[in-house]
Structures are given as structure tokens and as C-alpha cells.
Amino acid sequence: MAGEEPERTPAKQAAVEVLRRAGERLKTAEIARRVLELKGVSLAGKTPAATVAAMLAVENQNPEGLFVRTARGTYALRERSEP
């Protein structure tokens, strides 16, 4: 339909993609910078790094979550064991 906005990528999905491409742990500010470089991604809030940091911190609290904190302000993808 004309005038429809393109579908947006959720921030969590974008952060997964950034960390997967990096292949290593990254600081939250670097994750936010790289997320903003991806097409179709926008972060809510005035400070993208704080938005990403909050999302990662919440996800880190879940033992089944996608991200793991490796150091202060630094996150990586949680390793999954295949069944």
C-alpha cells in the first residue's frame, strides 16, 4: 500500500545480528552504534546506548536469554548447546 512504512527490525534482533557479525563481545555503546547503522532499525529514547544497555541488562537476567554480560557494559551472545 502506498504510504506504508517499511517493516522495522526490533532492537533485540538487531543486537543479535550485530554481535553475530562481530563474532566477539562488544561494549554497549559499540553495539548501539552498529545497530543504528543497520537499515530499518531505529531505537526509542534519546540515548541509543542507554536504550541498548537497558535491553541487554534485562535480557541478561533471563538464564535462557540471548545475551550474557561478560564485563561491565560488555555483552556477547549466550552460547547455546545444541540438543
Helices and strands as residue ranges (DSSP letters): H 11-22, E 26-27, H 28-37, H 48-60, E 67-71, E 74-77
